[in-house]
Amino acid sequence: MDTNKRFFIVVNPVSGKVNKNKVIAQITKQLESNKLIYSIFYTKKDSFEDLSIKLALSQKKYTDLIIIGGDGTINETINSLTNFDIKIGLIPCGSGNDFVKCFSIGKKLEEQVHTAIFGQAIQVDIGKCNDRLFANGVGLGFDGEVVDVMENGGKKFSGFVSYLYTVLRILAFYKATPTTIQIDDQKKITKELFMLTIANGTTYGGVFQLAPKAVINDGLLEVCMVSNLKVLKRFLNLIKFIKGTHIKSKWVDYFRAKHIQIESNNNIVAHIDGEFIGSPPFDISIIEEKLLIKTKR
């Protein structure tokens, strides 16, 4: 082990239900037993911490980064980076933990901690939506509405129950919106869309494989366009979105692209890595092999 390594640990203390103190205790025990230097940064609730993380990171020359949290915490952290040569370990402690599903880091906490410290780093792609980077993807329409309600509409329940309740409620009442997009250098497409997913990773909302063919380092984004569906058909086909078999349906257009432009439209809302970002216009592109993520050796 290189004792010159310096670890910066970003912790979201309120994400998910995992005991963060237990996670931190295991990580610091490993680091200290190997005589490795580290600093810990705690994010604040419901607040992008890009500037604060960036300031903390700039105080020392860190070689390794460990993110303890969910997709939102990963998004905040990668948008704070100025040094993309830093090696990143992921400890999934959020509600969905979608991006980490693209990697082999171990199922048990002990394995995940070992991977975050000693794992082998691989180069992976990330996306860019306007001026913001994303790890997993951008979603418009139905799933954008779900995130909007979850963040801004209040919650009747907690955790995954709240998410599932919101999904089912919006599934019944959501109105599809005519949306104009341009894919790479092709002509513009205008469709009445139930949902549009532009993905780097495979999974969204913890269980929905909206982009089952996504490869994290192929230099391409997956585009999944779901046309308007009648309410009953939405419920009958929900299992297809969980299994990833929806892409075979005639009401789905599924393809790959490097550059997607979405025209201004105040009638549709979106999320980026599970965080609400408002309405288009959006200019979305892929940045190849930008991050170094640690996986099991």
Buried (B, 14 or more C-beta within 10 A) or exposed (E): EEEEBBBBBBBBBBBBEBEBEEBBEBBBEBBEEEEBBBBBBBBEEEEBBBEBBBEBBEEEEBBBBBBBBBBBBBBBBBBBBEEBEBBBBBBBBBBBBBBBBBBEBBEEBEBBBBBBBBBEBBEBBBBBBEEBBBBBBBBBBBBBBBBBBBBEEEBEEEEBEBBBBBBEEBBEEBEBBEBBBBBEEEEEEEBEBBBBBBBBBBBBBBBBBBBBBBBBBBEBBBBBBBBBBEEEEBEEBBEBBBEBBBBEBEEBBBBBBBEBBBEEBEEBBBBBBBBBBEBBEBBBBBBEEBBBBBBBE
